[in-house]
Amino acid sequence: MAPDRKAFLDRLRALFAEMDAAYARAAAAAGFDCRGCEESCCRSRFHHHTALEVAYLREGFGSLPPGERQEVLAVARSVAAAQAVPGAEGAAHRPMCPLNTEGRCRLYAHRPMICRLHGVEHELHPPGRPVVIGAGCREFERCRGTARPGERFDRTPFYARLAALESEFREAEELRRRIKMTVAEMLLADEVLP
C-alpha cells in the first residue's frame, strides 16, 4: 500500500473512532443498546459514496485468511445478483450483507460510516437546505429510554469531515469516478481503486 494511502486510512480510522464514541453517547442517552434484531440493518441496502471507505473496507478484507476471503466473495456475488433483480427492494427479498456471519460483521472495525451511524434518531444540516431528520430504527423506538423528544444525534460534523477527507483522498489518488456501491459491490470491484 502506498504511504499516502496508509496515512489517509489512518486518518479515517481516527475519525471513525470519534464517530463511534459520539454514537455510543447518543445511544446511551436514549437507552438504546443494539444487540441485533429480526429486522437487521445488515439487510438494508445502503449505498456508500466514498472511495476512501472502499479502500478502508478492502484493507480489512485483505486481512482475512484467503479461504475466508473466497467465502465472502462467493456470498457477495450472490448478494449482488439478488440486489440486481427488479423489485428486490422489498424486505422479503433483502439478502443479508455478505460480511454478516451468524449475526456479526466479519469486518466490524472496517465497516462503513452508515453502518456505524444507523439506528438512533438523527439529524443532518446540509448547507443551504432544510435540516434532514431521521427516525431511529424500530428497535430504537421500542427501547427508547431517557432521551427527550427532539434530542437527536447530529451527523453533520462527521459527514462534513468525511467529505473533506474524501476530497483530499480523491485529489491525491487522482480519482474522478463517482462511487455509489453496496458492500457487496465494494468487495467485488477491484477496478474502483487500483
N, CA, C and O of each residue as an XYZ file, in Angstrom:
776
protein
N       0.847     -1.178      0.000
C       0.000      0.000      0.000
C       0.890      1.239      0.000
O       1.889      1.306      0.716
N       0.507      2.210     -0.813
C       1.275      3.453     -0.893
C       1.239      4.173      0.456
O       0.217      4.160      1.141
N       2.378      4.813      0.844
C       2.420      5.519      2.135
C       1.319      6.567      2.270
O       0.754      6.733      3.351
N       1.005      7.283      1.173
C      -0.042      8.301      1.232
C      -1.394      7.678      1.543
O      -2.159      8.221      2.339
N      -1.696      6.533      0.916
C      -2.982      5.879      1.161
C      -3.062      5.422      2.616
O      -4.110      5.549      3.248
N      -1.964      4.894      3.147
C      -1.963      4.462      4.545
C      -2.270      5.638      5.470
O      -3.017      5.481      6.436
N      -1.713      6.797      5.191
C      -1.970      7.981      6.021
C      -3.444      8.355      5.973
O      -4.031      8.709      6.996
N      -4.042      8.277      4.796
C      -5.478      8.574      4.681
C      -6.312      7.555      5.459
O      -7.272      7.925      6.134
N      -5.951      6.287      5.368
C      -6.689      5.249      6.088
C      -6.541      5.430      7.593
O      -7.487      5.184      8.342
N      -5.371      5.856      8.041
C      -5.175      6.126      9.468
C      -6.040      7.302      9.925
O      -6.609      7.272     11.016
N      -6.135      8.316      9.102
C      -6.987      9.464      9.437
C      -8.460      9.058      9.475
O      -9.208      9.511     10.341
N      -8.873      8.208      8.540
C     -10.255      7.730      8.545
C     -10.509      6.883      9.790
O     -11.571      6.988     10.404
N      -9.550      6.050     10.162
C      -9.674      5.216     11.358
C      -9.895      6.105     12.596
O     -10.732      5.794     13.445
N      -9.151      7.196     12.691
C      -9.294      8.124     13.827
C     -10.672      8.795     13.804
O     -11.308      8.941     14.848
N     -11.131      9.200     12.625
C     -12.459      9.806     12.501
C     -13.531      8.805     12.910
O     -14.466      9.158     13.629
N     -13.406      7.568     12.463
C     -14.373      6.540     12.828
C     -14.382      6.289     14.334
O     -15.442      6.027     14.903
N     -13.229      6.362     14.988
C     -13.178      6.184     16.447
C     -13.959      7.294     17.143
O     -14.689      7.031     18.098
N     -13.812      8.531     16.673
C     -14.576      9.649     17.232
C     -16.076      9.451     16.972
O     -16.907      9.691     17.848
N     -16.396      9.015     15.770
C     -17.781      8.758     15.381
C     -18.397      7.693     16.292
O     -19.513      7.856     16.785
N     -17.660      6.607     16.506
C     -18.156      5.519     17.354
C     -18.412      6.003     18.781
O     -19.409      5.624     19.394
N     -17.518      6.835     19.309
C     -17.675      7.343     20.675
C     -18.893      8.259     20.773
O     -19.656      8.170     21.735
N     -19.082      9.138     19.788
C     -20.240     10.043     19.798
C     -21.538      9.253     19.654
O     -22.534      9.555     20.313
N     -21.520      8.245     18.791
C     -22.701      7.398     18.615
C     -23.027      6.677     19.926
O     -24.190      6.607     20.323
N     -22.009      6.144     20.593
C     -22.227      5.425     21.851
C     -22.863      6.337     22.890
O     -23.745      5.906     23.632
N     -22.425      7.598     22.952
C     -23.021      8.544     23.898
C     -24.484      8.809     23.549
O     -25.338      8.839     24.435
N     -24.775      9.001     22.256
C     -26.153      9.261     21.826
C     -27.047      8.052     22.099
O     -28.180      8.203     22.556
N     -26.541      6.867     21.822
C     -27.317      5.653     22.061
C     -27.585      5.472     23.551
O     -28.698      5.129     23.948
N     -26.561      5.704     24.377
C     -26.735      5.557     25.828
C     -27.738      6.566     26.363
O     -28.550      6.237     27.228
N     -27.688      7.806     25.850
C     -28.626      8.835     26.296
C     -30.069      8.457     25.969
O     -30.999      8.859     26.668
N     -30.242      7.688     24.909
C     -31.584      7.272     24.501
C     -31.979      5.922     25.098
O     -33.099      5.452     24.893
N     -31.067      5.306     25.829
C     -31.346      3.991     26.385
C     -31.340      2.894     25.335
O     -31.997      1.866     25.497
N     -30.592      3.116     24.254
C     -30.560      2.171     23.136
C     -29.290      1.347     23.180
O     -28.190      1.883     23.311
N     -29.453      0.043     23.071
C     -28.316     -0.863     23.020
C     -28.590     -1.866     21.908
O     -29.367     -2.803     22.091
N     -27.959     -1.673     20.768
C     -28.206     -2.546     19.630
C     -27.578     -3.906     19.886
O     -26.361     -4.031     20.020
N     -28.422     -4.909     19.952
C     -27.959     -6.282     20.145
C     -28.407     -7.156     18.989
O     -28.413     -8.383     19.086
N     -28.784     -6.505     17.884
C     -29.299     -7.274     16.754
C     -30.803     -7.447     16.920
O     -31.336     -7.385     18.029
N     -31.457     -7.658     15.819
C     -32.906     -7.816     15.862
C     -33.353     -8.581     14.630
O     -32.555     -8.857     13.734
N     -34.611     -8.916     14.593
C     -35.155     -9.649     13.451
C     -35.062     -8.828     12.167
O     -34.855     -9.376     11.084
N     -35.215     -7.515     12.294
C     -35.156     -6.637     11.121
C     -33.770     -6.006     11.059
O     -33.622     -4.791     11.192
N     -32.785     -6.821     10.860
C     -31.389     -6.402     10.921
C     -31.064     -5.304      9.905
O     -31.464     -5.375      8.742
N     -30.327     -4.286     10.372
C     -29.877     -3.241      9.443
C     -28.896     -3.822      8.428
O     -28.625     -3.201      7.400
N     -28.366     -5.008      8.712
C     -27.473     -5.674      7.755
C     -28.244     -6.187      6.537
O     -27.648     -6.695      5.587
N     -29.567     -6.051      6.572
C     -30.391     -6.365      5.397
C     -30.761     -5.095      4.621
O     -31.376     -5.167      3.558
N     -30.383     -3.944      5.159
C     -30.662     -2.685      4.464
C     -29.756     -2.575      3.248
O     -28.623     -3.056      3.251
N     -30.265     -1.946      2.231
C     -29.465     -1.769      1.008
C     -28.843     -0.383      1.015
O     -29.276      0.517      0.295
N     -27.831     -0.232      1.833
C     -27.128      1.037      1.933
C     -26.204      1.191      0.731
O     -25.565      0.236      0.290
N     -26.148      2.418      0.212
C     -25.166      2.743     -0.820
C     -24.101      3.621     -0.175
O     -24.411      4.535      0.589
N     -22.879      3.339     -0.483
C     -21.743      4.072      0.066
C     -21.146      4.892     -1.075
O     -21.103      4.444     -2.220
N     -20.679      6.116     -0.740
C     -20.323      7.072     -1.781
C     -18.885      7.567     -1.710
O     -18.534      8.519     -2.407
N     -18.063      6.961     -0.905
C     -16.696      7.463     -0.806
C     -15.675      6.393     -1.181
O     -15.755      5.247     -0.739
N     -14.728      6.792     -1.995
C     -13.642      5.895     -2.401
C     -12.780      5.534     -1.200
O     -12.222      4.439     -1.139
N     -12.673      6.448     -0.251
C     -11.874      6.186      0.938
C     -12.477      5.042      1.764
O     -11.744      4.214      2.305
N     -13.804      4.999      1.858
C     -14.441      3.888      2.575
C     -14.262      2.568      1.825
O     -14.140      1.511      2.444
N     -14.246      2.631      0.501
C     -13.968      1.426     -0.285
C     -12.561      0.926      0.053
O     -12.364     -0.265      0.292
N     -11.597      1.828      0.071
C     -10.213      1.451      0.382
C     -10.108      0.892      1.800
O      -9.384     -0.074      2.040
N     -10.825      1.498      2.725
C     -10.776      1.060      4.120
C     -11.395     -0.327      4.283
O     -10.829     -1.188      4.957
N     -12.549     -0.539      3.669
C     -13.194     -1.848      3.741
C     -12.301     -2.919      3.107
O     -12.162     -4.024      3.633
N     -11.710     -2.573      1.984
C     -10.850     -3.537      1.281
C      -9.556     -3.802      2.070
O      -8.994     -4.893      1.981
N      -9.085     -2.818      2.834
C      -7.939     -3.058      3.716
C      -8.306     -4.151      4.726
O      -7.543     -5.094      4.936
N      -9.464     -4.017      5.339
C      -9.914     -5.030      6.287
C     -10.124     -6.379      5.617
O      -9.750     -7.421      6.155
N     -10.729     -6.343      4.432
C     -10.976     -7.575      3.683
C      -9.658     -8.297      3.387
O      -9.586     -9.524      3.466
N      -8.631     -7.540      3.050
C      -7.322     -8.120      2.752
C      -6.676     -8.793      3.954
O      -5.766     -9.605      3.792
N      -7.135     -8.466      5.155
C      -6.563     -9.073      6.359
C      -7.190    -10.429      6.690
O      -6.689    -11.147      7.556
N      -8.277    -10.780      6.009
C      -8.911    -12.083      6.247
C      -8.062    -13.194      5.635
O      -7.364    -12.965      4.647
N      -8.114    -14.391      6.211
C      -7.406    -15.522      5.598
C      -7.955    -15.785      4.197
O      -9.134    -15.535      3.949
N      -7.128    -16.285      3.273
C      -7.556    -16.491      1.880
C      -8.853    -17.289      1.731
O      -9.704    -16.918      0.923
N      -9.022    -18.358      2.481
C     -10.240    -19.158      2.374
C     -11.475    -18.371      2.774
O     -12.532    -18.499      2.155
N     -11.337    -17.564      3.801
C     -12.458    -16.736      4.254
C     -12.784    -15.659      3.227
O     -13.952    -15.343      3.000
N     -11.746    -15.093      2.605
C     -11.980    -14.098      1.545
C     -12.775    -14.723      0.404
O     -13.710    -14.107     -0.106
N     -12.416    -15.932      0.000
C     -13.136    -16.598     -1.094
C     -14.586    -16.869     -0.705
O     -15.490    -16.732     -1.529
N     -14.801    -17.249      0.533
C     -16.158    -17.486      1.029
C     -16.980    -16.192      0.978
O     -18.124    -16.196      0.525
N     -16.392    -15.090      1.442
C     -17.076    -13.792      1.437
C     -17.384    -13.366      0.005
O     -18.480    -12.876     -0.270
N     -16.434    -13.544     -0.908
C     -16.655    -13.157     -2.308
C     -17.789    -13.968     -2.939
O     -18.565    -13.431     -3.729
N     -17.889    -15.243     -2.600
C     -18.981    -16.073     -3.130
C     -20.322    -15.546     -2.638
O     -21.278    -15.458     -3.409
N     -20.396    -15.196     -1.363
C     -21.636    -14.629     -0.815
C     -21.901    -13.261     -1.444
O     -23.046    -12.944     -1.767
N     -20.856    -12.446     -1.621
C     -21.018    -11.112     -2.223
C     -21.579    -11.222     -3.637
O     -22.433    -10.425     -4.025
N     -21.110    -12.201     -4.412
C     -21.647    -12.393     -5.762
C     -23.134    -12.729     -5.702
O     -23.920    -12.208     -6.493
N     -23.519    -13.585     -4.778
C     -24.915    -13.972     -4.607
C     -25.774    -12.775     -4.183
O     -26.875    -12.581     -4.699
N     -25.265    -11.981     -3.246
C     -25.993    -10.796     -2.764
C     -26.132     -9.774     -3.892
O     -27.217     -9.232     -4.106
N     -25.048     -9.509     -4.611
C     -25.102     -8.542     -5.719
C     -26.109     -8.990     -6.778
O     -26.847     -8.165     -7.318
N     -26.144    -10.280     -7.077
C     -27.099    -10.802     -8.061
C     -28.533    -10.620     -7.563
O     -29.417    -10.244     -8.333
N     -28.761    -10.887     -6.281
C     -30.104    -10.734     -5.717
C     -30.536     -9.268     -5.714
O     -31.704     -8.963     -5.955
N     -29.599     -8.367     -5.443
C     -29.918     -6.939     -5.411
C     -30.194     -6.389     -6.803
O     -30.856     -5.361     -6.945
N     -29.693     -7.062     -7.825
C     -29.891     -6.602     -9.205
C     -31.254     -6.996     -9.764
O     -31.646     -6.519    -10.830
N     -31.976     -7.857     -9.060
C     -33.294     -8.304     -9.529
C     -34.296     -7.170     -9.367
O     -34.404     -6.603     -8.279
N     -35.041     -6.819    -10.436
C     -36.062     -5.771    -10.315
C     -37.055     -6.116     -9.208
O     -37.506     -7.256     -9.098
N     -37.387     -5.122     -8.394
C     -38.337     -5.322     -7.305
C     -37.709     -5.934     -6.069
O     -38.425     -6.351     -5.159
N     -36.390     -5.997     -6.018
C     -35.710     -6.629     -4.891
C     -35.615     -5.714     -3.679
O     -34.892     -6.024     -2.731
N     -36.321     -4.606     -3.690
C     -36.257     -3.666     -2.577
C     -37.107     -4.108     -1.391
O     -36.847     -3.680     -0.267
N     -38.110     -4.947     -1.608
C     -38.984     -5.379     -0.526
C     -38.231     -6.154      0.531
O     -37.275     -6.863      0.219
N     -38.660     -6.024      1.804
C     -37.965     -6.660      2.922
C     -37.807     -8.167      2.735
O     -36.799     -8.742      3.146
N     -38.797     -8.806      2.116
C     -38.738    -10.257      1.937
C     -37.625    -10.667      0.975
O     -37.193    -11.819      0.981
N     -37.162     -9.732      0.153
C     -36.152    -10.045     -0.860
C     -34.763     -9.540     -0.504
O     -33.823     -9.728     -1.277
N     -34.616     -8.905      0.648
C     -33.327     -8.312      1.002
C     -32.375     -9.356      1.572
O     -32.631     -9.914      2.638
N     -31.294     -9.618      0.876
C     -30.308    -10.558      1.426
C     -29.481     -9.886      2.527
O     -29.373     -8.661      2.583
N     -28.920    -10.690      3.374
C     -28.046    -10.206      4.437
C     -26.735     -9.704      3.810
O     -26.306    -10.218      2.777
N     -26.114     -8.723      4.422
C     -24.806     -8.230      3.978
C     -23.835     -9.405      3.896
O     -23.845    -10.270      4.772
N     -23.000     -9.452      2.865
C     -22.069    -10.580      2.715
C     -21.024    -10.673      3.832
O     -20.359    -11.700      3.969
N     -20.875     -9.624      4.620
C     -19.911     -9.665      5.722
C     -20.534    -10.158      7.019
O     -19.824    -10.395      7.997
N     -21.855    -10.315      7.038
C     -22.538    -10.768      8.243
C     -22.492    -12.291      8.311
O     -22.937    -12.981      7.394
N     -21.958    -12.790      9.392
C     -21.960    -14.227      9.613
C     -22.390    -14.483     11.048
O     -21.786    -13.982     11.996
N     -23.442    -15.271     11.184
C     -24.005    -15.590     12.498
C     -24.327    -14.326     13.288
O     -24.104    -14.261     14.497
N     -24.858    -13.318     12.584
C     -25.286    -12.089     13.241
C     -24.186    -11.103     13.570
O     -24.440    -10.103     14.242
N     -22.984    -11.355     13.118
C     -21.868    -10.455     13.407
C     -21.141    -10.072     12.131
O     -21.085    -10.850     11.178
N     -20.585     -8.870     12.120
C     -19.837     -8.387     10.963
C     -18.403     -8.899     11.039
O     -17.719     -8.730     12.048
N     -17.965     -9.526      9.953
C     -16.585    -10.052      9.908
C     -15.558     -8.921      9.920
O     -14.427     -9.098     10.373
N     -15.970     -7.762      9.417
C     -15.041     -6.621      9.331
C     -15.574     -5.444     10.138
O     -15.560     -4.306      9.669
N     -16.039     -5.717     11.343
C     -16.683     -4.698     12.180
C     -15.831     -3.437     12.305
O     -16.353     -2.328     12.190
N     -14.543     -3.589     12.536
C     -13.662     -2.425     12.689
C     -13.518     -1.637     11.388
O     -13.151     -0.462     11.417
N     -13.801     -2.261     10.259
C     -13.645     -1.613      8.953
C     -14.988     -1.275      8.303
O     -15.021     -0.903      7.130
N     -16.088     -1.395      9.037
C     -17.406     -1.139      8.454
C     -17.539      0.328      8.045
O     -16.938      1.203      8.668
N     -18.324      0.598      6.999
C     -18.501      1.975      6.521
C     -19.274      2.851      7.514
O     -19.847      2.365      8.489
N     -19.267      4.142      7.236
C     -19.882      5.138      8.110
C     -21.345      4.838      8.407
O     -21.741      4.859      9.572
N     -22.156      4.562      7.401
C     -23.585      4.407      7.653
C     -23.842      3.192      8.530
O     -24.808      3.178      9.292
N     -23.001      2.178      8.438
C     -23.134      1.009      9.319
C     -22.854      1.410     10.765
O     -23.398      0.806     11.691
N     -22.023      2.408     10.964
C     -21.688      2.894     12.301
C     -22.774      3.790     12.873
O     -22.982      3.817     14.086
N     -23.469      4.523     12.009
C     -24.385      5.559     12.491
C     -25.863      5.163     12.446
O     -26.713      5.895     12.953
N     -26.170      4.036     11.856
C     -27.568      3.628     11.708
C     -28.177      3.248     13.057
O     -27.495      2.702     13.925
N     -29.444      3.537     13.221
C     -30.173      3.059     14.394
C     -30.775      4.154     15.231
O     -31.973      4.122     15.510
N     -29.978      5.135     15.647
C     -30.510      6.177     16.525
C     -31.145      7.312     15.723
O     -30.791      7.564     14.571
N     -32.086      7.981     16.366
C     -32.705      9.150     15.748
C     -31.601     10.176     15.480
O     -30.726     10.388     16.320
N     -31.648     10.813     14.296
C     -30.538     11.688     13.923
C     -31.014     12.901     13.135
O     -32.168     12.993     12.715
N     -30.087     13.819     12.954
C     -30.334     14.995     12.109
C     -29.083     15.301     11.312
O     -27.966     14.930     11.675
N     -29.320     15.997     10.205
C     -28.240     16.401      9.319
C     -28.563     17.799      8.822
O     -29.690     18.075      8.413
N     -27.577     18.675      8.857
C     -27.751     20.077      8.451
C     -26.986     20.326      7.154
O     -25.864     20.832      7.190
N     -27.586     19.971      5.984
C     -26.886     20.225      4.719
C     -26.830     21.727      4.428
O     -27.811     22.435      4.658
N     -25.707     22.217      3.930
C     -25.576     23.650      3.648
C     -26.644     24.133      2.664
O     -26.835     23.547      1.598
N     -27.326     25.201      3.038
C     -28.299     25.830      2.150
C     -29.589     25.049      1.947
O     -30.391     25.389      1.077
N     -29.795     24.005      2.746
C     -31.022     23.212      2.621
C     -31.622     22.991      4.002
O     -30.954     23.182      5.018
N     -32.891     22.586      4.031
C     -33.515     22.329      5.340
C     -32.849     21.168      6.081
O     -32.224     20.293      5.481
N     -33.002     21.192      7.380
C     -32.479     20.115      8.218
C     -33.183     18.811      7.846
O     -34.396     18.786      7.637
N     -32.413     17.738      7.768
C     -32.955     16.414      7.493
C     -33.025     15.667      8.821
O     -32.034     15.558      9.544
N     -34.207     15.159      9.123
C     -34.418     14.433     10.375
C     -34.675     12.969     10.044
O     -35.475     12.664      9.160
N     -34.012     12.076     10.739
C     -34.203     10.645     10.520
C     -34.626      9.960     11.809
O     -34.029     10.168     12.865
N     -35.655      9.149     11.708
C     -36.115      8.392     12.870
C     -35.126      7.279     13.169
O     -34.353      6.872     12.302
N     -35.154      6.804     14.365
C     -34.345      5.640     14.701
C     -34.986      4.391     14.121
O     -36.120      4.419     13.643
N     -34.245      3.304     14.171
C     -34.789      2.036     13.698
C     -35.925      1.588     14.620
O     -36.162      2.209     15.656
N     -36.612      0.535     14.256
C     -37.738      0.059     15.081
C     -37.283     -0.340     16.472
O     -37.974     -0.068     17.454
N     -36.139     -0.976     16.564
C     -35.632     -1.388     17.877
C     -35.320     -0.173     18.734
O     -35.553     -0.194     19.943
N     -34.799      0.884     18.129
C     -34.533      2.131     18.851
C     -35.831      2.693     19.411
O     -35.895      3.074     20.579
N     -36.861      2.743     18.582
C     -38.147      3.277     19.030
C     -38.746      2.411     20.135
O     -39.382      2.924     21.056
N     -38.543      1.106     20.042
C     -39.097      0.193     21.039
C     -38.435      0.366     22.400
O     -39.109      0.328     23.430
N     -37.128      0.554     22.409
C     -36.422      0.580     23.692
C     -36.040      1.981     24.148
O     -35.365      2.139     25.165
N     -36.463      2.992     23.408
C     -36.103      4.367     23.751
C     -36.364      4.631     25.232
O     -37.439      4.340     25.756
N     -35.370      5.179     25.876
C     -35.482      5.395     27.314
C     -35.553      6.855     27.690
O     -36.615      7.474     27.615
N     -34.427      7.404     28.092
C     -34.407      8.716     28.718
C     -34.328      9.879     27.741
O     -34.465     11.029     28.158
N     -34.113      9.623     26.471
C     -33.995     10.728     25.508
C     -35.323     11.470     25.412
O     -36.393     10.865     25.349
N     -35.227     12.772     25.403
C     -36.429     13.580     25.246
C     -36.735     13.730     23.766
O     -35.820     13.735     22.943
N     -38.018     13.852     23.415
C     -38.342     14.095     22.007
C     -37.558     15.304     21.507
O     -37.467     16.321     22.193
N     -37.009     15.188     20.337
C     -36.232     16.287     19.765
C     -34.738     16.147     19.992
O     -33.955     16.836     19.338
N     -34.318     15.266     20.911
C     -32.882     15.012     21.093
C     -32.451     14.051     20.006
O     -32.920     12.914     19.952
N     -31.572     14.498     19.153
C     -31.136     13.662     18.035
C     -29.625     13.699     17.923
O     -28.972     14.662     18.323
N     -29.096     12.635     17.374
C     -27.666     12.564     17.097
C     -27.390     13.397     15.856
O     -27.961     13.133     14.798
N     -26.525     14.395     15.966
C     -26.200     15.265     14.827
C     -25.048     14.642     14.040
O     -23.905     14.618     14.497
N     -25.372     14.143     12.858
C     -24.368     13.517     11.994
C     -23.533     14.546     11.226
O     -22.493     14.202     10.664
N     -23.976     15.790     11.198
C     -23.383     16.815     10.338
C     -21.865     16.926     10.453
O     -21.185     16.882      9.428
N     -21.303     17.070     11.657
C     -19.843     17.250     11.712
C     -19.077     16.051     11.157
O     -17.999     16.216     10.588
N     -19.620     14.862     11.318
C     -18.941     13.669     10.818
C     -19.038     13.561      9.301
O     -18.065     13.197      8.641
N     -20.198     13.875      8.750
C     -20.343     13.886      7.292
C     -19.407     14.918      6.679
O     -18.759     14.662      5.664
N     -19.345     16.104      7.316
C     -18.503     17.185      6.778
C     -17.029     16.789      6.803
O     -16.306     17.019      5.833
N     -16.589     16.201      7.895
C     -15.180     15.808      7.998
C     -14.853     14.671      7.037
O     -13.776     14.656      6.441
N     -15.780     13.713      6.882
C     -15.542     12.627      5.929
C     -15.500     13.184      4.506
O     -14.666     12.763      3.705
N     -16.385     14.121      4.187
C     -16.396     14.713      2.845
C     -15.080     15.440      2.558
O     -14.550     15.342      1.451
N     -14.555     16.163      3.537
C     -13.285     16.874      3.344
C     -12.135     15.880      3.159
O     -11.273     16.074      2.302
N     -12.128     14.822      3.962
C     -11.090     13.809      3.841
C     -11.185     13.084      2.500
O     -10.171     12.796      1.865
N     -12.411     12.796      2.082
C     -12.629     12.151      0.784
C     -12.110     13.034     -0.353
O     -11.489     12.538     -1.292
N     -12.360     14.325     -0.269
C     -11.898     15.252     -1.304
C     -10.366     15.228     -1.405
O      -9.812     15.178     -2.503
N      -9.699     15.262     -0.262
C      -8.233     15.190     -0.253
C      -7.741     13.868     -0.842
O      -6.791     13.836     -1.623
N      -8.404     12.784     -0.453
C      -8.016     11.451     -0.922
C      -8.178     11.347     -2.436
O      -7.291     10.844     -3.126
N      -9.308     11.820     -2.949
C      -9.556     11.762     -4.390
C      -8.510     12.556     -5.158
O      -8.040     12.123     -6.210
N      -8.150     13.716     -4.631
C      -7.129     14.529     -5.293
C      -5.778     13.815     -5.284
O      -5.083     13.775     -6.300
N      -5.412     13.255     -4.136
C      -4.125     12.560     -4.028
C      -4.067     11.327     -4.926
O      -3.016     11.020     -5.489
N      -5.194     10.616     -5.064
C      -5.241      9.383     -5.864
C      -5.657      9.639     -7.320
O      -5.700      8.722     -8.140
N      -5.960     10.901     -7.615
C      -6.418     11.297     -8.957
C      -7.636     10.482     -9.398
O      -7.684      9.950    -10.507
N      -8.614     10.402     -8.496
C      -9.850      9.656     -8.764
C     -10.930     10.598     -9.267
O     -11.139     11.671     -8.702
N     -11.601     10.204    -10.309
C     -12.681     11.024    -10.877
C     -14.043     10.313    -10.809
O     -15.091     10.957    -10.777
N     -14.004      8.998    -10.789
C     -15.234      8.208    -10.843
C     -16.066      8.399     -9.571
O     -15.539      8.358     -8.459
N     -17.382      8.608     -9.755
C     -18.285      8.683     -8.612
C     -18.503      7.290     -8.050
O     -18.425      6.293     -8.768
N     -18.775      7.239     -6.764
C     -18.987      5.962     -6.079
C     -20.441      5.903     -5.601
O     -20.942      6.845     -4.987
N     -21.095      4.805     -5.886
C     -22.420      4.504     -5.330
C     -22.513      2.987     -5.321
O     -22.968      2.368     -6.283
N     -22.070      2.400     -4.210
C     -21.911      0.952     -4.154
C     -22.436      0.378     -2.844
O     -22.350      1.014     -1.793
N     -22.976     -0.821     -2.922
C     -23.301     -1.579     -1.725
C     -22.017     -2.236     -1.232
O     -21.001     -2.217     -1.926
N     -22.062     -2.817     -0.038
C     -20.885     -3.524      0.475
C     -20.518     -4.665     -0.472
O     -19.338     -4.884     -0.746
N     -21.520     -5.395     -0.977
C     -21.228     -6.493     -1.916
C     -20.474     -5.967     -3.132
O     -19.501     -6.582     -3.568
N     -20.908     -4.849     -3.676
C     -20.241     -4.269     -4.849
C     -18.837     -3.780     -4.499
O     -17.919     -3.893     -5.312
N     -18.666     -3.242     -3.299
C     -17.348     -2.777     -2.874
C     -16.356     -3.939     -2.793
O     -15.190     -3.802     -3.161
N     -16.836     -5.075     -2.309
C     -15.969     -6.249     -2.200
C     -15.606     -6.829     -3.552
O     -14.537     -7.418     -3.710
N     -16.489     -6.668     -4.529
C     -16.290     -7.286     -5.855
C     -15.594     -6.370     -6.852
O     -15.200     -6.828     -7.924
N     -15.433     -5.104     -6.534
C     -14.975     -4.125     -7.522
C     -13.495     -3.787     -7.373
O     -13.143     -2.772     -6.772
N     -12.648     -4.620     -7.906
C     -11.209     -4.345     -7.872
C     -10.829     -3.103     -8.662
O      -9.847     -2.435     -8.338
N     -11.604     -2.789     -9.699
C     -11.212     -1.693    -10.584
C     -11.509     -0.309    -10.009
O     -11.049      0.689    -10.565
N     -12.263     -0.220     -8.917
C     -12.576      1.096     -8.340
C     -11.314      1.767     -7.832
O     -11.084      2.950     -8.086
N     -10.500      1.012     -7.118
C      -9.245      1.544     -6.592
C      -8.123      0.615     -7.003
O      -8.069     -0.524     -6.540
N      -7.229      1.073     -7.859
C      -6.125      0.227     -8.301
C      -5.219     -0.169     -7.130
O      -4.236     -0.885     -7.325
